[in-house]
């Protein structure tokens, strides 16, 4: 089945260029010129991935990304932000709002399609492990869900992949670059600062159950997932 890609972009020429590249890559583009149109498109057909422009009329792409992460229907849909804002703080703000990747304008459609495929692999990859439980946290691989005791944990797609890697490789220290290779994939360029942002988001998701300390910082080395303190 073709992957459905929702393109939320108010500039028609850019939207059509991206849609052409998406169709050429054997995926189905869905058009939306603003957040309201995107919401209607999602209600009609839930996409596999959202390409979201930062500068939208009305609600900004950044605010819409936050809204997507708050709602049950869209919480786990991966989002790639399209933006002319290339400063580090802008990228960090986007990641903290729930964006999974960033493509800075002007971009090549070849790079964009590579990013889309990489994010889809990360978000929808096959989880071979069954049920994993460490320190009161339980990951159900086949169901793609996380539980603290009997409570479901709301978690974004990238945080899920990060947690999945940690829980299948516990008690070992991984540097930022190693985590980028294992979780994001070595073929895609993502800054090491991105790891810190997603670690913070993962800890925040686990904090209500006091399980955030399972993700441990090893000073000067990286991060470790451990059920023992």
C-alpha positions as CSV (number, residue, x, y, z in Angstrom):
1,X,0.0,0.0,0.0
2,X,1.3,3.5,-0.9
3,X,2.3,5.7,2.0
4,X,0.2,8.8,2.3
5,X,2.1,12.0,2.7
6,X,0.2,15.1,3.9
7,X,1.9,18.3,2.5
8,X,1.0,21.4,4.5
9,X,2.4,24.3,2.5
10,X,0.7,27.6,1.6
11,X,2.9,28.3,-1.5
12,X,1.3,26.4,-4.3
13,X,4.4,26.1,-6.4
14,X,6.4,24.4,-3.6
15,X,3.4,22.2,-2.7
16,X,3.1,21.0,-6.2
17,X,6.8,20.5,-6.6
18,X,6.9,18.4,-3.5
19,X,3.7,16.5,-4.5
20,X,5.3,15.6,-7.9
21,X,8.4,14.2,-6.1
22,X,6.3,12.3,-3.7
23,X,4.3,10.7,-6.5
24,X,7.5,9.9,-8.4
25,X,8.7,8.0,-5.2
26,X,5.5,5.9,-5.4
27,X,3.8,7.6,-2.4
28,X,0.5,9.4,-2.4
29,X,0.5,13.2,-1.8
30,X,-2.4,14.9,0.1
31,X,-2.6,18.7,-0.3
32,X,-3.3,21.3,2.4
33,X,-2.6,25.0,2.3
34,X,-3.0,25.7,6.0
35,X,-3.5,24.1,9.4
36,X,-7.3,24.1,9.0
37,X,-7.2,22.3,5.7
38,X,-4.7,19.9,7.1
39,X,-7.0,19.1,10.1
40,X,-9.8,18.3,7.6
41,X,-7.6,16.1,5.5
42,X,-6.4,14.2,8.6
43,X,-10.1,13.7,9.7
44,X,-10.8,12.2,6.2
45,X,-7.7,10.0,5.9
46,X,-4.9,9.7,8.5
47,X,-1.6,10.2,6.7
48,X,1.6,8.1,7.3
49,X,3.7,11.3,7.5
50,X,3.2,15.0,7.5
51,X,5.4,17.6,5.7
52,X,4.7,20.8,7.6
53,X,5.8,24.3,6.6
54,X,6.8,26.5,9.5
55,X,5.4,29.8,8.1
56,X,1.7,29.1,7.6
57,X,-1.2,31.6,7.5
58,X,-3.2,31.7,10.7
59,X,-1.7,29.0,13.0
60,X,2.0,28.6,12.5
61,X,3.5,25.2,11.6
62,X,5.2,25.2,15.0
63,X,2.0,25.6,16.9
64,X,0.2,23.1,14.7
65,X,3.0,20.5,15.4
66,X,2.3,21.0,19.2
67,X,-1.4,20.5,18.6
68,X,-0.7,17.3,16.6
69,X,1.3,15.9,19.5
70,X,-1.5,16.7,22.0
71,X,-4.2,14.9,20.1
72,X,-4.7,11.1,20.3
73,X,-5.4,10.6,16.6
74,X,-2.2,12.4,15.4
75,X,0.2,11.9,18.3
76,X,2.2,9.2,16.6
77,X,2.2,10.6,13.1
78,X,5.8,11.5,12.2
79,X,6.3,15.2,11.2
80,X,9.0,16.7,9.0
81,X,9.2,20.5,9.2
82,X,9.9,22.5,6.0
83,X,11.4,25.9,6.9
84,X,13.7,28.7,5.8
85,X,14.7,29.0,9.5
86,X,18.1,27.3,9.8
87,X,19.3,28.6,13.1
88,X,20.1,26.0,15.8
89,X,17.6,27.5,18.3
90,X,14.8,27.3,15.7
91,X,15.6,23.7,15.0
92,X,15.7,22.9,18.7
93,X,12.3,24.7,19.2
94,X,10.9,22.6,16.3
95,X,12.2,19.3,17.8
96,X,10.8,20.2,21.2
97,X,7.4,20.9,19.7
98,X,7.4,17.3,18.5
99,X,8.9,17.5,15.0
100,X,10.9,14.4,14.0
101,X,13.1,15.9,11.3
102,X,14.0,19.2,9.7
103,X,14.5,20.2,6.0
104,X,15.8,23.8,5.4
105,X,14.7,25.7,2.3
106,X,15.8,25.7,-0.4
107,X,16.1,21.9,-0.5
108,X,16.4,19.3,-3.2
109,X,13.5,17.0,-3.8
110,X,16.0,14.1,-3.7
111,X,17.1,15.0,-0.2
112,X,13.5,15.5,0.9
113,X,12.5,12.0,-0.4
114,X,15.5,10.5,1.4
115,X,14.5,12.2,4.6
116,X,10.8,11.0,4.2
117,X,11.9,7.4,3.7
118,X,14.3,7.5,6.6
119,X,11.7,8.9,9.0
120,X,9.1,6.3,7.8
121,X,11.7,3.5,8.4
122,X,12.3,4.8,11.9
123,X,8.7,5.3,12.7
124,X,7.1,2.2,11.1
125,X,10.0,-0.3,11.3
126,X,9.3,-3.9,12.3
127,X,9.8,-4.5,16.0
128,X,11.1,-8.1,16.3
129,X,11.2,-8.0,20.1
130,X,8.0,-9.0,21.9
131,X,7.3,-7.7,25.4
132,X,10.3,-6.1,27.2
133,X,10.0,-4.9,30.8
134,X,12.7,-3.0,32.8
135,X,12.3,-1.1,36.0
136,X,8.5,-0.9,35.9
137,X,8.4,0.2,32.2
138,X,7.0,-2.2,29.7
139,X,7.4,-2.0,25.9
140,X,5.0,-4.1,23.7
141,X,6.9,-4.3,20.4
142,X,4.2,-5.9,18.2
143,X,1.6,-3.4,19.4
144,X,4.0,-0.5,19.3
145,X,2.9,0.7,22.8
146,X,4.6,1.6,26.1
147,X,3.2,1.1,29.6
148,X,4.2,2.2,33.0
149,X,2.7,-0.5,35.2
150,X,-0.8,-0.7,33.6
151,X,-0.9,2.9,32.4
152,X,-0.2,3.6,28.8
153,X,2.6,6.1,28.2
154,X,2.0,8.8,25.6
155,X,5.1,8.9,23.5
156,X,6.1,10.3,20.1
157,X,7.4,8.1,17.2
158,X,11.1,9.1,17.5
159,X,11.0,8.8,21.3
160,X,9.5,5.3,20.8
161,X,12.4,4.3,18.6
162,X,14.9,5.7,21.0
163,X,13.3,3.9,23.9
164,X,13.0,0.7,21.9
165,X,16.7,0.8,21.2
166,X,17.6,1.5,24.8
167,X,15.4,-1.3,26.2
168,X,16.8,-3.8,23.8
169,X,20.3,-2.7,24.7
170,X,20.2,-2.0,28.5
171,X,23.1,-1.2,30.8
172,X,25.3,-0.1,27.9
173,X,26.6,3.4,27.4
174,X,26.1,4.9,23.9
175,X,27.5,8.2,22.7
176,X,25.4,10.7,20.8
177,X,26.9,9.7,17.5
178,X,26.3,6.0,18.2
179,X,22.6,6.7,19.0
180,X,22.3,8.7,15.8
181,X,23.7,5.8,13.8
182,X,21.4,3.2,15.5
183,X,18.2,5.1,16.0
184,X,18.2,7.7,13.2
185,X,20.4,5.8,10.7
186,X,23.9,6.7,9.5
187,X,22.8,7.7,6.0
188,X,20.8,10.7,7.2
189,X,22.4,13.9,8.5
190,X,21.1,14.8,11.9
191,X,23.0,17.0,14.4
192,X,24.1,15.4,17.7
193,X,22.2,18.1,19.6
194,X,19.0,16.4,18.3
195,X,19.8,13.4,20.6
196,X,19.7,15.6,23.7
197,X,16.3,17.1,22.6
198,X,14.7,13.7,22.2
199,X,16.3,12.4,25.4
200,X,14.6,15.3,27.3
201,X,11.3,14.5,25.6
202,X,11.6,10.9,26.5
203,X,12.3,11.7,30.1
204,X,9.4,14.1,30.2
205,X,7.1,11.4,28.9
206,X,8.3,9.0,31.7
207,X,8.4,11.6,34.5
208,X,4.7,11.3,35.7
209,X,5.6,7.7,36.8
210,X,9.0,8.7,38.2
211,X,10.7,6.5,35.6
212,X,12.7,9.3,33.9
213,X,15.8,8.2,35.9
214,X,15.9,5.0,33.8
215,X,17.5,7.1,31.1
216,X,20.9,8.0,32.7
217,X,23.4,10.6,31.6
218,X,27.0,9.3,31.7
219,X,29.1,12.4,31.9
220,X,31.6,12.7,29.1
221,X,30.4,9.5,27.5
222,X,26.7,9.6,26.5
223,X,23.6,7.9,27.7
224,X,22.6,4.6,29.3
225,X,19.3,2.9,30.0
226,X,19.3,1.0,33.3
227,X,16.8,-0.4,35.8
228,X,19.3,-0.1,38.6
229,X,20.7,3.1,40.1
